[in-house]
Amino acid sequence: MAKYHVGVDVGKDSHHVCIRDLSKDTYYKTFSVKNDHVGFTDLVSSLEKLSSDKNDFLVGIEACFYGLNLSYFLMGAGFNLVEVNPFRAGQFRKAQGKKAKTDRIDARSIAAILSLGDHKPLCIPDPILDNLRELTRFRADLVDEKAMMIIHLKEALSVLFPEFSKVFRQLDSMASLALLIAFPGPELLIAAGEERIAETLSLASPHRMGKGMARRIMEAAKNSVGVVQKQPGLGIKISVLAQRILGLRSAIRDLDGQIATLFDKLESKPEGFPVGRASSLATIVSEIGDVHKFPTLKKFLSHFGWCPQSFQTGNYRMAHPKMSHAGNKYVRRIIWMLSILAIRNTPRYREYFERRVKEGKAKMHILVAVGRKLLSLLYAMLKRGIPYDQNWEENRHLALARY
């Protein structure tokens, strides 16, 4: 049982700390510590003056990127830490009637809110999972950046060369990007000639494209309705965007290799999962962390927000509640994608989808159900440490028949 609650409001250069003595229900004077080794050591010394037993302290740190260094330092020193949601801390501060907002007030509010409990406990994660989480989140950011670059590329082409996207449906393909980097605009394509275009396409697409595609793109360039006078400006923009997309493609491909290498080192991973590549499964597994911290499937699904958002007031209860928007955004996005892939490529889930559609269920609701099935399967595999058995139903019936 903790005797002291320590609230830490994190900052880029320094952190503000407030200590609450539970036995006296008093707060010590709020002080700041530098975000460096000297500051962290001074904080530990200040706490040890109150008690040498680390279990006498419960430290609440605001969930912020700048607090990671302090969190790992204190956990390494043996202190018990929990993560405090900044929004929840802000609402608690307002509920106390404090309209002013300062770092000192926030630190005191965090120290006070610890008494309410229900905070996310922190611990030093498995090194492989920790690094996988960093890489998979970075990959997701790069994928988002690439998608934004493609949108900008489409906008520029719609003005300068709108026919290009009709010839190349996949703008981020190697052949498309190589052509846009070398000849970003219809005038430059016409000036280059069919032979040079065919050569560029052949080199970029390992000889899958050549004169036939070059002829099509030349015809589109000659009949283009693009705004010619914007060729210099938009041409440069298109070339730069194509280079950035090409660089992002290469970076994502390299990251996939690094993620797959780390994923293979995990002792507990979903062997033979029915759908998904190493990068998507690594994202989910790394965000889960230790699966044993979820005692039930319900808590596991709730952690990722894959559950209905209940709403009830008086005698009214929402009959068909919407999906909760809480949970980990990285996992939610991956589960949606895996649900679609499962319906397309896995007979079991495709049959389930078609059967529910015939019963009149909304397709989006069925996708949610498929996502729940995938998460439930993943939970069972990680919790029990067993590989996926696609014939589990038949094997189960055979096992029951023996008895």
N, C-alpha and C positions, 0 to 999 in steps of 0.2 A: 504493500500500500504506500503510495507516494506521499511524502510530507510536504513537498514543495512542487508547485507548478511554475514552469518557466516559459514565458511567452517570448518568441523571437520574431520581430518584424524585420524581414530581410531587405537589404538594399544592395546596390552595386558596389559601393566602396565601404560601407559600414552597416552594421546591424544594431538594432535597438532591442534591449533585453529588459524584461520586467519579471521579477520573482515574487510569487505569492506564497506566503506561509499559511498553510491550511490549518494548522493547529491554532493560530491566533487570528486567522482570517484578515491578515494585513498584507500590504504590498510594500516591498522594498523600493527604494528609489530607482527609477529607470536609468540605465546607463547604456552607452554605445560601445561597441567593439569593432575594431578594424577588420576588414575582410582579408586578413593575412594570418600567418602562423603565430605572430606575436599576439594579435588580438584573440585568436582562438585559445591560445594557452592562458591568457589573462582571464578569459571567461571560465575555463575549467578551474583555475585557481580560485576564482570568486565563488564558484559553487562548492568547491571542496572545503572552503572556510565554514560553510554552513553545515556540511555533513560529508564524511569520507565515504559513506555508503552510496554508491551510484543509484541503487534502487530507491533511494529516498526522493529522487527527482523524476518528474515527467516533463519532458521538453517538447513544447509545441512549436513547430516551425511553419511559417507561412509557405504554402505550396508555390514556389517560384524558382526559376532556373538559377538565380543568384544565390540561393540557399543550399545548393547541392554540396559545395565544398565544406561548409560548416556541418551539414548533416552527416557526411561521411566521417568527418573528424570526430564528432561527438559520439557517433556509433562505435567508431574504433576505440574510443576511450571507455566504452562500457555503459553509456547513458541510454535510457529508454526514450525513444523519440516517436512522435506522432505528427502526421501532416494535417495542417489546418487549411481548409478551403478559404481563400481570401473573400469570396462572396459571402460565405456563411459568417465569417468574422465581422464583415462590414454590417450585415443585417443585425448581428448581435450587438454591435456597438450602437446602432441606431435605436434598437429596442431598449437600451439602457438610457436613452434620452440624450445621448451625446451627439450633437450635431457637428461639432468641430472634428477635424480629422488631422492628426499629426502622427509621426512615427512613434512617439512615446505613448499616445493614446491607443494606437493600434497594438503595440506590444502588450499593454495592460489588458486590452480586450482579449487578446489571444490567451494570455495567462488565465483570464477569468473563464473563457469558454471551455477550457480543458475539463472543468468540473462536469460539464454536460455529457462527456464521454462520446462514444460512437465516432471516433476519429480513426483514420487509417494509420495503423502502426507501421513504422519504418524499420527496416533491417538491411544490413549489407547483403545485396543480392548475389546470386551465383555469378562469377565473372563472365562466363560464356553468355548467360542470359542477359547480363548487363550490357555487354558489347553488342549482342544481337539486337537489343532494343534500340541502341543508338543508331546502328546501321539501317535497320528496317524503317525507323522514323525518318532518317535522312533520305532513304530511298523514296519514301512517300512524298517528301517535300520536293525532290527532284522530278518525280512523276507529275506533280501538280504544276511545277514550273514549266515542264515540257508541254503540258496541255495548254497553258496560257500562251506560250510562244507559238503554238500551232494556231490558236485563235487569232493572234495578231498577224500571222502569216496569211491566213485565209482572208482577213480583212484587207490586207495590202494587195493580194492577188485579185480580189473581187473588183478592184478599181483599175489596176494596171493590166491584168491578164486573166479575166474571169473564166476563160475557156480552159485554163490549165487544170483546174480541179476536176473537169469532166474527163480529161485524158488520164490524169493520175488521181485515182480515188483516195489513195493513201498518201497524203502529203508528206508524212514523215518517213517514207521508204527511202532506202539508200539511193536509188536511182533518181527519185524526185528531188531530194536534197542536193545531190551532186549537180544536177542540171540547173537548179535555182542558184547555187553558189557560183557556177561558171557563167551562166547566161540568164541573169535575173530580169527578164522582160521579153516581150515579143520581138522588138527591134533587134535586140542582141542575138536572139535565136535565129532570126532570118539572116543576119549578117554572118553568123557562124557557119551556116550551111548544114545540109543534111548529114554529110559524112562525119563532121566533127561531133554533131549531136549523137549520132549512132555510136561513135567511138566512146564518148563519155558515158552513155547508157550501158554499153557492154562492159566497161571496166567497173562501173558502180554496182551492177546487178549480176556478177559472175556469169556473163554471156547469156543471160535469160532474155534480155532486151537488146534490140539492135535496130536494124534499118526500118522494120515495120513500125515500131513505136516512134522512131525519129520522123518518119513520114507523117504520122498522125499529129505529132506535136508541131511540125512545120506548117501543116494545113491549118491547125488551130491558130498559130501565130499570124499567118497571113490574113485570116478572116477575123481577127480579134477586134472587139469593140472597146478595148481598154482605152483609157485616157492617155494618149501618147505623150503629152507635154509633162506628165508626171514621171516619165521614165527615169530621169537621173535620181530624183529623191527617193521614190518608192523602190527603184531598182536596188539602190544601196541598202535600203531597209530590208528588202526581201533577202538579199544575199547574207546580211548579218544575222537575220533571224534563222535562216537555213543553217548557217554555221553553228549557231548556239544550239539548235535542236540536234544537230549531228553530234556536238560535244556532249549533250545531255544523254543521248542514246548510248554513247560509248561509256559514259560514267555509270549509267544504270546497269549496263551489261557487266561492267567490272564489279559493281557492288553485288550483283546477283551471284557472281562467283565467290566473293568473300563471304556472303551470307550462307551460301550452300556449304562452304568449308566449315564454318563455325557450327552450323546446324548439325552436321554429321558428327560433331564432337559431343553432342548432348547425350547423356545416358538415358534420359526419358524423353522420347519424342514419338509422335504418332506414326508408327510404321504402317505403311500401306493405306494411308488415309484415302478414301475413295475419290477425292477431287482436290486439286490445288498443287502448285509447285512449292519448291523449298522456300522461296521468298515469302509467299503468302502464309504458309504454315509457320515459318519462323516468326513472322510478325505476331501471330496469335499466341504462340507458345511463349515468346519473350514478354508479351504484355500480361500474360497470366502469371508468370513467375512460378511460385510454389503452389501447385494446384491443391495441396492439402490444407491450405488456409481457407478453402471453401468447403465447409462440412457437408453441404447439401447442393444438389443441382440447382435448386431455386436461388440460392445465394450466388452461385456461379453465373447464372443467366442474368440476375439482377445487377451484378458487377459490370456487365457489358451493356446494360440497358436494353437487353433483348427480352422485354417483358412489358405488359400493358401498364399504362399510367392510370391508376385508379382515381376516380373522382366521385365523391359522395358528399351530399349536404342535406341535412334534414331527412326527409323520406325519399329524396331523389338519389338514385345511383345510376351512373352512366352504363347503359347496357352494352355498348360496344366501344370500350375505351381505345384511344390511340396508343401507338407504340411510345414508350418512354424515350425522350431525347437525351437521357443521361447515359453515362457509360463512356467507354474508351472509343474515341472517334476512329482510331486506326483499325481496331478490330471490327467495329460496326461496318466500315466500308468493305473490308475484306470478306466478311460473312455475306454481305449482299452479293458480291461478285461470285463467291463460291456457290451460293444458292442457285444463281443463274447457270453456272457451269454444270452443277450437279443435275439440274433439270435437263440440260441439253445432252450431256454425255453419259450419265449414269442411269441404266435402265430402271433401277429400283425407284429413284426419285422422279424420273420421267413418268413412270406409270402412276405414281402417287399424284403427281401434278395433273395429269390428264384425267384421272378418276375424280379428283376434287373439282376440276373445271366442269365436268359433266354434272356434278351434283349442284352446280350453281354458285360455287364459292368464287369470290373475287380473286383475281390472279395475284394481286399484291399481298393479300392475306395468306395465300398459299405459299408465296415466297418467304413470308415471315415464318410460317410453320416449317418449311424446309430448313431455314436457317437455324431454327430451334433444334431440329433433328441433328444437324451437323454439329452444333455446339454440345448437345447431349452426348453424341458419339465421341467427340473429342475429350469431353470430361471423363467419360468412362475409360477411355484408352489410357489417358494420362494418370488417372487415379489408380487403376489396377495394373498399369504397366504391361498391357497386353496389345499385340498387333491387331489390326482390323481383319475381321473374317467376313468376307462377302456372303458366305453361306451360313451365317450364324443362326438364321431361323431354322434351316434344315437340321443343322447340328444340334440345336436346342431340342427340337422335336425328337430326334433320335435318342438324345440323352434321357429325356423324360420317358420315352418308350421302354427303356431298359428297366425302369423302376415300376 
